[in-house]
């Protein structure tokens, strides 16, 4: 097995940092130029997962509009919606729900996470969200 290209690793690192910091313009430019919308790091965290966890609703909406999967879990089985609930990010939670994220999916699910941390406002939102069908 050969070593990964250091320039490619640096490029990917910059993209993941753009997701963490909410640099929507940069993310959109690269996705529109052909970078996979579901690009994931070595932990399975996608660009959307990182943007969601760090509270960047605009980036979440832009990535979802370009095909990023709001249901894709990382290597630990975590989903973006449960992470946004844990971080108590209402704008991100709404963006993910609008993109089709299912609050009942995952372990723990977003519903279970909201219950664990007493986020009753999110539980009210989830009651009005129909289960996602595939």
N, CA, C and O atoms as a GROMACS GRO file, in nm:
protein
  536
    1UNK      N    1   0.083  -0.117   0.000
    1UNK     CA    2   0.000   0.000   0.000
    1UNK      C    3   0.089   0.124   0.000
    1UNK      O    4   0.185   0.132   0.076
    2UNK      N    5   0.058   0.220  -0.083
    2UNK     CA    6   0.141   0.339  -0.092
    2UNK      C    7   0.093   0.447   0.003
    2UNK      O    8  -0.021   0.447   0.050
    3UNK      N    9   0.185   0.538   0.031
    3UNK     CA   10   0.151   0.653   0.117
    3UNK      C   11   0.054   0.744   0.043
    3UNK      O   12   0.057   0.754  -0.079
    4UNK      N   13  -0.031   0.810   0.119
    4UNK     CA   14  -0.125   0.906   0.061
    4UNK      C   15  -0.048   1.029   0.014
    4UNK      O   16   0.055   1.064   0.070
    5UNK      N   17  -0.099   1.092  -0.088
    5UNK     CA   18  -0.039   1.214  -0.143
    5UNK      C   19  -0.050   1.326  -0.039
    5UNK      O   20  -0.161   1.363   0.000
    6UNK      N   21   0.064   1.381   0.006
    6UNK     CA   22   0.059   1.487   0.108
    6UNK      C   23  -0.020   1.610   0.062
    6UNK      O   24  -0.088   1.673   0.143
    7UNK      N   25  -0.012   1.645  -0.066
    7UNK     CA   26  -0.088   1.760  -0.115
    7UNK      C   27  -0.238   1.733  -0.109
    7UNK      O   28  -0.317   1.821  -0.076
    8UNK      N   29  -0.277   1.611  -0.142
    8UNK     CA   30  -0.418   1.574  -0.136
    8UNK      C   31  -0.466   1.574   0.009
    8UNK      O   32  -0.577   1.620   0.038
    9UNK      N   33  -0.384   1.523   0.100
    9UNK     CA   34  -0.420   1.525   0.241
    9UNK      C   35  -0.436   1.668   0.291
    9UNK      O   36  -0.530   1.696   0.366
   10UNK      N   37  -0.348   1.758   0.251
   10UNK     CA   38  -0.357   1.899   0.291
   10UNK      C   39  -0.484   1.963   0.236
   10UNK      O   40  -0.551   2.039   0.305
   11UNK      N   41  -0.517   1.932   0.112
   11UNK     CA   42  -0.639   1.984   0.049
   11UNK      C   43  -0.762   1.937   0.126
   11UNK      O   44  -0.850   2.017   0.159
   12UNK      N   45  -0.768   1.807   0.155
   12UNK     CA   46  -0.882   1.752   0.229
   12UNK      C   47  -0.889   1.813   0.369
   12UNK      O   48  -0.998   1.843   0.418
   13UNK      N   49  -0.776   1.832   0.432
   13UNK     CA   50  -0.772   1.894   0.564
   13UNK      C   51  -0.831   2.034   0.560
   13UNK      O   52  -0.903   2.074   0.652
   14UNK      N   53  -0.800   2.110   0.455
   14UNK     CA   54  -0.855   2.246   0.441
   14UNK      C   55  -1.007   2.240   0.422
   14UNK      O   56  -1.080   2.325   0.474
   15UNK      N   57  -1.055   2.142   0.347
   15UNK     CA   58  -1.200   2.128   0.329
   15UNK      C   59  -1.270   2.096   0.460
   15UNK      O   60  -1.375   2.153   0.490
   16UNK      N   61  -1.214   2.005   0.538
   16UNK     CA   62  -1.276   1.971   0.666
   16UNK      C   63  -1.272   2.090   0.762
   16UNK      O   64  -1.365   2.111   0.840
   17UNK      N   65  -1.166   2.168   0.757
   17UNK     CA   66  -1.158   2.289   0.839
   17UNK      C   67  -1.262   2.391   0.792
   17UNK      O   68  -1.321   2.461   0.875
   18UNK      N   69  -1.284   2.402   0.663
   18UNK     CA   70  -1.388   2.491   0.611
   18UNK      C   71  -1.526   2.450   0.663
   18UNK      O   72  -1.609   2.536   0.693
   19UNK      N   73  -1.549   2.321   0.674
   19UNK     CA   74  -1.676   2.274   0.729
   19UNK      C   75  -1.686   2.310   0.877
   19UNK      O   76  -1.791   2.354   0.923
   20UNK      N   77  -1.578   2.291   0.952
   20UNK     CA   78  -1.578   2.323   1.095
   20UNK      C   79  -1.600   2.471   1.122
   20UNK      O   80  -1.665   2.508   1.219
   21UNK      N   81  -1.546   2.556   1.034
   21UNK     CA   82  -1.555   2.701   1.056
   21UNK      C   83  -1.674   2.764   0.984
   21UNK      O   84  -1.699   2.884   0.998
   22UNK      N   85  -1.746   2.684   0.905
   22UNK     CA   86  -1.864   2.736   0.836
   22UNK      C   87  -1.832   2.820   0.714
   22UNK      O   88  -1.906   2.912   0.680
   23UNK      N   89  -1.721   2.790   0.648
   23UNK     CA   90  -1.682   2.863   0.527
   23UNK      C   91  -1.764   2.808   0.409
   23UNK      O   92  -1.713   2.733   0.325
   24UNK      N   93  -1.890   2.847   0.406
   24UNK     CA   94  -1.984   2.794   0.308
   24UNK      C   95  -1.940   2.824   0.166
   24UNK      O   96  -1.950   2.738   0.079
   25UNK      N   97  -1.891   2.943   0.142
   25UNK     CA   98  -1.849   2.981   0.007
   25UNK      C   99  -1.741   2.887  -0.046
   25UNK      O  100  -1.748   2.843  -0.161
   26UNK      N  101  -1.643   2.857   0.036
   26UNK     CA  102  -1.535   2.766  -0.006
   26UNK      C  103  -1.589   2.625  -0.030
   26UNK      O  104  -1.558   2.562  -0.130
   27UNK      N  105  -1.670   2.577   0.063
   27UNK     CA  106  -1.728   2.442   0.049
   27UNK      C  107  -1.808   2.430  -0.080
   27UNK      O  108  -1.791   2.335  -0.157
   28UNK      N  109  -1.896   2.527  -0.103
   28UNK     CA  110  -1.981   2.526  -0.222
   28UNK      C  111  -1.896   2.528  -0.349
   28UNK      O  112  -1.924   2.455  -0.444
   29UNK      N  113  -1.794   2.611  -0.350
   29UNK     CA  114  -1.708   2.621  -0.469
   29UNK      C  115  -1.644   2.486  -0.501
   29UNK      O  116  -1.640   2.445  -0.617
   30UNK      N  117  -1.594   2.417  -0.400
   30UNK     CA  118  -1.528   2.289  -0.425
   30UNK      C  119  -1.628   2.178  -0.459
   30UNK      O  120  -1.600   2.095  -0.545
   31UNK      N  121  -1.741   2.177  -0.394
   31UNK     CA  122  -1.843   2.075  -0.426
   31UNK      C  123  -1.892   2.097  -0.570
   31UNK      O  124  -1.905   2.003  -0.647
   32UNK      N  125  -1.918   2.223  -0.603
   32UNK     CA  126  -1.964   2.254  -0.739
   32UNK      C  127  -1.858   2.220  -0.844
   32UNK      O  128  -1.890   2.196  -0.960
   33UNK      N  129  -1.731   2.218  -0.802
   33UNK     CA  130  -1.621   2.184  -0.895
   33UNK      C  131  -1.595   2.034  -0.901
   33UNK      O  132  -1.512   1.989  -0.979
   34UNK      N  133  -1.667   1.955  -0.819
   34UNK     CA  134  -1.654   1.810  -0.831
   34UNK      C  135  -1.613   1.734  -0.707
   34UNK      O  136  -1.608   1.611  -0.711
   35UNK      N  137  -1.582   1.801  -0.597
   35UNK     CA  138  -1.551   1.729  -0.474
   35UNK      C  139  -1.680   1.658  -0.428
   35UNK      O  140  -1.786   1.719  -0.430
   36UNK      N  141  -1.671   1.533  -0.386
   36UNK     CA  142  -1.791   1.461  -0.342
   36UNK      C  143  -1.858   1.530  -0.223
   36UNK      O  144  -1.791   1.567  -0.127
   37UNK      N  145  -1.989   1.547  -0.231
   37UNK     CA  146  -2.064   1.613  -0.123
   37UNK      C  147  -2.057   1.534   0.007
   37UNK      O  148  -2.070   1.591   0.115
   38UNK      N  149  -2.036   1.403  -0.003
   38UNK     CA  150  -2.029   1.318   0.116
   38UNK      C  151  -1.886   1.281   0.154
   38UNK      O  152  -1.863   1.177   0.215
   39UNK      N  153  -1.791   1.365   0.116
   39UNK     CA  154  -1.651   1.341   0.153
   39UNK      C  155  -1.641   1.324   0.304
   39UNK      O  156  -1.696   1.404   0.380
   40UNK      N  157  -1.570   1.220   0.348
   40UNK     CA  158  -1.557   1.190   0.492
   40UNK      C  159  -1.410   1.180   0.530
   40UNK      O  160  -1.325   1.143   0.449
   41UNK      N  161  -1.382   1.213   0.655
   41UNK     CA  162  -1.245   1.203   0.706
   41UNK      C  163  -1.219   1.061   0.758
   41UNK      O  164  -1.301   0.971   0.739
   42UNK      N  165  -1.106   1.043   0.822
   42UNK     CA  166  -1.066   0.910   0.869
   42UNK      C  167  -1.153   0.856   0.982
   42UNK      O  168  -1.141   0.740   1.020
   43UNK      N  169  -1.241   0.940   1.039
   43UNK     CA  170  -1.334   0.897   1.143
   43UNK      C  171  -1.475   0.879   1.088
   43UNK      O  172  -1.568   0.846   1.162
   44UNK      N  173  -1.490   0.901   0.958
   44UNK     CA  174  -1.621   0.888   0.895
   44UNK      C  175  -1.706   1.013   0.906
   44UNK      O  176  -1.822   1.012   0.866
   45UNK      N  177  -1.649   1.121   0.959
   45UNK     CA  178  -1.724   1.247   0.969
   45UNK      C  179  -1.726   1.314   0.832
   45UNK      O  180  -1.622   1.342   0.774
   46UNK      N  181  -1.846   1.340   0.782
   46UNK     CA  182  -1.859   1.408   0.654
   46UNK      C  183  -1.848   1.559   0.674
   46UNK      O  184  -1.848   1.609   0.787
   47UNK      N  185  -1.839   1.629   0.562
   47UNK     CA  186  -1.839   1.775   0.568
   47UNK      C  187  -1.966   1.824   0.636
   47UNK      O  188  -1.961   1.916   0.718
   48UNK      N  189  -2.081   1.763   0.603
   48UNK     CA  190  -2.208   1.802   0.664
   48UNK      C  191  -2.207   1.775   0.814
   48UNK      O  192  -2.254   1.857   0.892
   49UNK      N  193  -2.154   1.661   0.856
   49UNK     CA  194  -2.147   1.628   0.999
   49UNK      C  195  -2.066   1.733   1.073
   49UNK      O  196  -2.106   1.779   1.180
   50UNK      N  197  -1.952   1.772   1.018
   50UNK     CA  198  -1.867   1.870   1.085
   50UNK      C  199  -1.932   2.007   1.089
   50UNK      O  200  -1.926   2.076   1.191
   51UNK      N  201  -1.994   2.047   0.979
   51UNK     CA  202  -2.063   2.177   0.976
   51UNK      C  203  -2.178   2.177   1.078
   51UNK      O  204  -2.198   2.276   1.148
   52UNK      N  205  -2.252   2.068   1.085
   52UNK     CA  206  -2.364   2.059   1.179
   52UNK      C  207  -2.315   2.064   1.323
   52UNK      O  208  -2.370   2.139   1.404
   53UNK      N  209  -2.215   1.986   1.355
   53UNK     CA  210  -2.166   1.977   1.492
   53UNK      C  211  -2.111   2.111   1.540
   53UNK      O  212  -2.116   2.142   1.659
   54UNK      N  213  -2.057   2.188   1.447
   54UNK     CA  214  -1.998   2.317   1.484
   54UNK      C  215  -2.094   2.435   1.466
   54UNK      O  216  -2.054   2.551   1.478
   55UNK      N  217  -2.221   2.404   1.438
   55UNK     CA  218  -2.324   2.506   1.443
   55UNK      C  219  -2.341   2.594   1.321
   55UNK      O  220  -2.383   2.709   1.334
   56UNK      N  221  -2.311   2.543   1.203
   56UNK     CA  222  -2.316   2.624   1.081
   56UNK      C  223  -2.433   2.582   0.992
   56UNK      O  224  -2.418   2.504   0.898
   57UNK      N  225  -2.551   2.637   1.023
   57UNK     CA  226  -2.673   2.601   0.952
   57UNK      C  227  -2.665   2.635   0.804
   57UNK      O  228  -2.714   2.558   0.720
   58UNK      N  229  -2.606   2.747   0.769
   58UNK     CA  230  -2.594   2.785   0.628
   58UNK      C  231  -2.513   2.684   0.549
   58UNK      O  232  -2.549   2.647   0.437
   59UNK      N  233  -2.403   2.639   0.607
   59UNK     CA  234  -2.320   2.537   0.541
   59UNK      C  235  -2.396   2.406   0.531
   59UNK      O  236  -2.387   2.337   0.429
   60UNK      N  237  -2.471   2.370   0.635
   60UNK     CA  238  -2.550   2.247   0.632
   60UNK      C  239  -2.651   2.253   0.518
   60UNK      O  240  -2.665   2.158   0.441
   61UNK      N  241  -2.722   2.365   0.507
   61UNK     CA  242  -2.822   2.380   0.400
   61UNK      C  243  -2.756   2.372   0.261
   61UNK      O  244  -2.807   2.305   0.171
   62UNK      N  245  -2.643   2.440   0.246
   62UNK     CA  246  -2.574   2.440   0.116
   62UNK      C  247  -2.524   2.301   0.079
   62UNK      O  248  -2.535   2.259  -0.036
   63UNK      N  249  -2.468   2.229   0.176
   63UNK     CA  250  -2.419   2.094   0.149
   63UNK      C  251  -2.534   1.999   0.117
   63UNK      O  252  -2.525   1.920   0.024
   64UNK      N  253  -2.642   2.007   0.194
   64UNK     CA  254  -2.757   1.920   0.169
   64UNK      C  255  -2.816   1.949   0.031
   64UNK      O  256  -2.858   1.857  -0.039
   65UNK      N  257  -2.820   2.076  -0.008
   65UNK     CA  258  -2.873   2.113  -0.140
   65UNK      C  259  -2.788   2.056  -0.253
   65UNK      O  260  -2.835   2.043  -0.366
   66UNK      N  261  -2.662   2.021  -0.222
   66UNK     CA  262  -2.571   1.966  -0.322
   66UNK      C  263  -2.552   1.815  -0.306
   66UNK      O  264  -2.458   1.757  -0.360
   67UNK      N  265  -2.643   1.752  -0.231
   67UNK     CA  266  -2.643   1.607  -0.225
   67UNK      C  267  -2.581   1.544  -0.102
   67UNK      O  268  -2.576   1.422  -0.093
   68UNK      N  269  -2.533   1.624  -0.007
   68UNK     CA  270  -2.479   1.565   0.116
   68UNK      C  271  -2.592   1.496   0.192
   68UNK      O  272  -2.700   1.553   0.207
   69UNK      N  273  -2.567   1.376   0.238
   69UNK     CA  274  -2.668   1.293   0.303
   69UNK      C  275  -2.681   1.328   0.451
   69UNK      O  276  -2.588   1.306   0.528
   70UNK      N  277  -2.796   1.384   0.493
   70UNK     CA  278  -2.812   1.419   0.634
   70UNK      C  279  -2.827   1.298   0.726
   70UNK      O  280  -2.826   1.313   0.848
   71UNK      N  281  -2.839   1.180   0.668
   71UNK     CA  282  -2.854   1.057   0.746
   71UNK      C  283  -2.725   0.977   0.758
   71UNK      O  284  -2.721   0.876   0.827
   72UNK      N  285  -2.621   1.020   0.693
   72UNK     CA  286  -2.497   0.943   0.694
   72UNK      C  287  -2.432   0.949   0.831
   72UNK      O  288  -2.407   1.056   0.886
   73UNK      N  289  -2.404   0.832   0.885
   73UNK     CA  290  -2.342   0.824   1.018
   73UNK      C  291  -2.191   0.813   1.005
   73UNK      O  292  -2.139   0.771   0.902
   74UNK      N  293  -2.122   0.850   1.112
   74UNK     CA  294  -1.976   0.837   1.114
   74UNK      C  295  -1.939   0.697   1.164
   74UNK      O  296  -2.026   0.612   1.183
   75UNK      N  297  -1.811   0.674   1.184
   75UNK     CA  298  -1.763   0.541   1.223
   75UNK      C  299  -1.809   0.500   1.363
   75UNK      O  300  -1.803   0.381   1.396
   76UNK      N  301  -1.855   0.594   1.444
   76UNK     CA  302  -1.906   0.563   1.578
   76UNK      C  303  -2.058   0.550   1.578
   76UNK      O  304  -2.119   0.534   1.684
   77UNK      N  305  -2.119   0.556   1.460
   77UNK     CA  306  -2.264   0.542   1.449
   77UNK      C  307  -2.341   0.670   1.480
   77UNK      O  308  -2.463   0.667   1.494
   78UNK      N  309  -2.270   0.782   1.491
   78UNK     CA  310  -2.335   0.910   1.520
   78UNK      C  311  -2.387   0.973   1.392
   78UNK      O  312  -2.326   0.959   1.286
   79UNK      N  313  -2.500   1.042   1.403
   79UNK     CA  314  -2.560   1.112   1.290
   79UNK      C  315  -2.558   1.262   1.316
   79UNK      O  316  -2.556   1.306   1.431
   80UNK      N  317  -2.559   1.340   1.209
   80UNK     CA  318  -2.553   1.486   1.225
   80UNK      C  319  -2.664   1.543   1.313
   80UNK      O  320  -2.638   1.634   1.393
   81UNK      N  321  -2.787   1.492   1.302
   81UNK     CA  322  -2.897   1.549   1.378
   81UNK      C  323  -2.878   1.529   1.528
   81UNK      O  324  -2.900   1.621   1.606
   82UNK      N  325  -2.836   1.412   1.569
   82UNK     CA  326  -2.813   1.387   1.712
   82UNK      C  327  -2.700   1.478   1.763
   82UNK      O  328  -2.707   1.528   1.876
   83UNK      N  329  -2.598   1.500   1.680
   83UNK     CA  330  -2.489   1.590   1.720
   83UNK      C  331  -2.537   1.733   1.737
   83UNK      O  332  -2.496   1.802   1.831
   84UNK      N  333  -2.623   1.778   1.647
   84UNK     CA  334  -2.676   1.915   1.655
   84UNK      C  335  -2.766   1.930   1.777
   84UNK      O  336  -2.768   2.036   1.840
   85UNK      N  337  -2.840   1.826   1.812
   85UNK     CA  338  -2.923   1.829   1.933
   85UNK      C  339  -2.834   1.835   2.056
   85UNK      O  340  -2.857   1.914   2.147
   86UNK      N  341  -2.730   1.752   2.058
   86UNK     CA  342  -2.636   1.750   2.170
   86UNK      C  343  -2.574   1.889   2.190
   86UNK      O  344  -2.561   1.935   2.303
   87UNK      N  345  -2.536   1.953   2.081
   87UNK     CA  346  -2.474   2.086   2.089
   87UNK      C  347  -2.577   2.198   2.108
   87UNK      O  348  -2.540   2.314   2.126
   88UNK      N  349  -2.705   2.162   2.105
   88UNK     CA  350  -2.818   2.256   2.121
   88UNK      C  351  -2.808   2.369   2.018
   88UNK      O  352  -2.798   2.486   2.053
   89UNK      N  353  -2.813   2.328   1.891
   89UNK     CA  354  -2.804   2.419   1.777
   89UNK      C  355  -2.938   2.419   1.701
   89UNK      O  356  -2.953   2.343   1.605
   90UNK      N  357  -3.034   2.503   1.743
   90UNK     CA  358  -3.168   2.497   1.681
   90UNK      C  359  -3.169   2.526   1.531
   90UNK      O  360  -3.245   2.462   1.458
   91UNK      N  361  -3.088   2.619   1.484
   91UNK     CA  362  -3.087   2.648   1.340
   91UNK      C  363  -3.036   2.529   1.260
   91UNK      O  364  -3.084   2.502   1.150
   92UNK      N  365  -2.938   2.459   1.314
   92UNK     CA  366  -2.884   2.341   1.247
   92UNK      C  367  -2.985   2.227   1.252
   92UNK      O  368  -3.004   2.156   1.154
   93UNK      N  369  -3.048   2.209   1.367
   93UNK     CA  370  -3.151   2.105   1.379
   93UNK      C  371  -3.259   2.128   1.274
   93UNK      O  372  -3.299   2.034   1.205
   94UNK      N  373  -3.307   2.251   1.262
   94UNK     CA  374  -3.411   2.282   1.163
   94UNK      C  375  -3.360   2.256   1.021
   94UNK      O  376  -3.432   2.199   0.938
   95UNK      N  377  -3.236   2.296   0.992
   95UNK     CA  378  -3.180   2.274   0.858
   95UNK      C  379  -3.173   2.125   0.826
   95UNK      O  380  -3.204   2.084   0.714
   96UNK      N  381  -3.133   2.044   0.923
   96UNK     CA  382  -3.125   1.900   0.901
   96UNK      C  383  -3.263   1.837   0.884
   96UNK      O  384  -3.282   1.750   0.799
   97UNK      N  385  -3.359   1.881   0.964
   97UNK     CA  386  -3.495   1.830   0.948
   97UNK      C  387  -3.549   1.868   0.810
   97UNK      O  388  -3.612   1.785   0.743
   98UNK      N  389  -3.525   1.991   0.768
   98UNK     CA  390  -3.568   2.034   0.635
   98UNK      C  391  -3.504   1.952   0.524
   98UNK      O  392  -3.562   1.933   0.418
   99UNK      N  393  -3.382   1.903   0.550
   99UNK     CA  394  -3.310   1.822   0.451
   99UNK      C  395  -3.350   1.675   0.455
   99UNK      O  396  -3.302   1.595   0.374
  100UNK      N  397  -3.438   1.639   0.548
  100UNK     CA  398  -3.488   1.502   0.553
  100UNK      C  399  -3.429   1.414   0.660
  100UNK      O  400  -3.453   1.293   0.660
  101UNK      N  401  -3.352   1.471   0.754
  101UNK     CA  402  -3.297   1.389   0.862
  101UNK      C  403  -3.410   1.333   0.948
  101UNK      O  404  -3.506   1.403   0.979
  102UNK      N  405  -3.396   1.208   0.986
  102UNK     CA  406  -3.497   1.138   1.065
  102UNK      C  407  -3.456   1.141   1.213
  102UNK      O  408  -3.355   1.082   1.249
  103UNK      N  409  -3.533   1.208   1.298
  103UNK     CA  410  -3.497   1.217   1.439
  103UNK      C  411  -3.506   1.084   1.514
  103UNK      O  412  -3.459   1.072   1.627
  104UNK      N  413  -3.566   0.983   1.451
  104UNK     CA  414  -3.581   0.852   1.513
  104UNK      C  415  -3.465   0.758   1.479
  104UNK      O  416  -3.451   0.652   1.540
  105UNK      N  417  -3.382   0.797   1.383
  105UNK     CA  418  -3.275   0.709   1.334
  105UNK      C  419  -3.148   0.726   1.417
  105UNK      O  420  -3.122   0.832   1.474
  106UNK      N  421  -3.070   0.620   1.422
  106UNK     CA  422  -2.940   0.624   1.487
  106UNK      C  423  -2.943   0.581   1.632
  106UNK      O  424  -3.049   0.568   1.693
  107UNK      N  425  -2.824   0.560   1.685
  107UNK     CA  426  -2.808   0.520   1.824
  107UNK      C  427  -2.696   0.600   1.887
  107UNK      O  428  -2.579   0.575   1.855
  108UNK      N  429  -2.724   0.693   1.974
  108UNK     CA  430  -2.860   0.731   2.011
  108UNK      C  431  -2.923   0.816   1.901
  108UNK      O  432  -2.854   0.884   1.826
  109UNK      N  433  -3.053   0.810   1.893
  109UNK     CA  434  -3.125   0.893   1.796
  109UNK      C  435  -3.128   1.036   1.847
  109UNK      O  436  -3.092   1.063   1.962
  110UNK      N  437  -3.171   1.128   1.761
  110UNK     CA  438  -3.185   1.268   1.803
  110UNK      C  439  -3.291   1.279   1.912
  110UNK      O  440  -3.277   1.360   2.004
  111UNK      N  441  -3.395   1.198   1.903
  111UNK     CA  442  -3.499   1.199   2.007
  111UNK      C  443  -3.441   1.154   2.140
  111UNK      O  444  -3.464   1.217   2.243
  112UNK      N  445  -3.366   1.044   2.138
  112UNK     CA  446  -3.304   0.994   2.261
  112UNK      C  447  -3.206   1.096   2.318
  112UNK      O  448  -3.198   1.115   2.440
  113UNK      N  449  -3.132   1.162   2.231
  113UNK     CA  450  -3.037   1.264   2.275
  113UNK      C  451  -3.110   1.381   2.340
  113UNK      O  452  -3.068   1.432   2.444
  114UNK      N  453  -3.219   1.425   2.278
  114UNK     CA  454  -3.298   1.535   2.333
  114UNK      C  455  -3.354   1.498   2.470
  114UNK      O  456  -3.356   1.580   2.562
  115UNK      N  457  -3.399   1.375   2.483
  115UNK     CA  458  -3.451   1.330   2.614
  115UNK      C  459  -3.340   1.327   2.718
  115UNK      O  460  -3.360   1.372   2.831
  116UNK      N  461  -3.223   1.274   2.681
  116UNK     CA  462  -3.110   1.264   2.774
  116UNK      C  463  -3.072   1.400   2.832
  116UNK      O  464  -3.040   1.412   2.950
  117UNK      N  465  -3.077   1.503   2.748
  117UNK     CA  466  -3.031   1.636   2.789
  117UNK      C  467  -3.144   1.733   2.818
  117UNK      O  468  -3.121   1.852   2.839
  118UNK      N  469  -3.267   1.683   2.820
  118UNK     CA  470  -3.380   1.766   2.856
  118UNK      C  471  -3.413   1.877   2.757
  118UNK      O  472  -3.464   1.982   2.796
  119UNK      N  473  -3.384   1.855   2.631
  119UNK     CA  474  -3.411   1.955   2.527
  119UNK      C  475  -3.555   1.937   2.477
  119UNK      O  476  -3.578   1.886   2.367
  120UNK      N  477  -3.650   1.981   2.558
  120UNK     CA  478  -3.791   1.960   2.527
  120UNK      C  479  -3.836   2.036   2.402
  120UNK      O  480  -3.929   1.993   2.334
  121UNK      N  481  -3.770   2.148   2.373
  121UNK     CA  482  -3.807   2.222   2.252
  121UNK      C  483  -3.784   2.137   2.128
  121UNK      O  484  -3.866   2.138   2.036
  122UNK      N  485  -3.675   2.063   2.123
  122UNK     CA  486  -3.648   1.976   2.009
  122UNK      C  487  -3.748   1.860   2.005
  122UNK      O  488  -3.792   1.820   1.897
  123UNK      N  489  -3.782   1.807   2.120
  123UNK     CA  490  -3.880   1.697   2.123
  123UNK      C  491  -4.012   1.741   2.061
  123UNK      O  492  -4.077   1.663   1.991
  124UNK      N  493  -4.052   1.863   2.088
  124UNK     CA  494  -4.176   1.915   2.027
  124UNK      C  495  -4.162   1.921   1.875
  124UNK      O  496  -4.256   1.888   1.803
  125UNK      N  497  -4.046   1.963   1.826
  125UNK     CA  498  -4.024   1.966   1.681
  125UNK      C  499  -4.031   1.825   1.623
  125UNK      O  500  -4.090   1.805   1.517
  126UNK      N  501  -3.972   1.729   1.692
  126UNK     CA  502  -3.965   1.593   1.639
  126UNK      C  503  -4.102   1.527   1.632
  126UNK      O  504  -4.126   1.443   1.546
  127UNK      N  505  -4.191   1.564   1.722
  127UNK     CA  506  -4.326   1.508   1.719
  127UNK      C  507  -4.400   1.546   1.591
  127UNK      O  508  -4.487   1.471   1.545
  128UNK      N  509  -4.365   1.661   1.534
  128UNK     CA  510  -4.433   1.705   1.411
  128UNK      C  511  -4.362   1.656   1.285
  128UNK      O  512  -4.407   1.682   1.174
  129UNK      N  513  -4.249   1.585   1.302
  129UNK     CA  514  -4.171   1.538   1.188
  129UNK      C  515  -4.211   1.394   1.157
  129UNK      O  516  -4.189   1.306   1.241
  130UNK      N  517  -4.268   1.367   1.040
  130UNK     CA  518  -4.304   1.230   1.006
  130UNK      C  519  -4.179   1.144   0.985
  130UNK      O  520  -4.075   1.195   0.945
  131UNK      N  521  -4.189   1.015   1.012
  131UNK     CA  522  -4.074   0.927   0.987
  131UNK      C  523  -4.034   0.932   0.840
  131UNK      O  524  -4.119   0.941   0.751
  132UNK      N  525  -3.906   0.925   0.815
  132UNK     CA  526  -3.853   0.928   0.678
  132UNK      C  527  -3.875   0.792   0.614
  132UNK      O  528  -3.850   0.688   0.676
  133UNK      N  529  -3.921   0.792   0.491
  133UNK     CA  530  -3.936   0.667   0.416
  133UNK      C  531  -3.830   0.662   0.308
  133UNK      O  532  -3.796   0.763   0.247
  134UNK      N  533  -3.780   0.546   0.285
  134UNK     CA  534  -3.676   0.530   0.180
  134UNK      C  535  -3.731   0.451   0.066
  134UNK      O  536  -3.660   0.426  -0.031
   0.00000   0.00000   0.00000
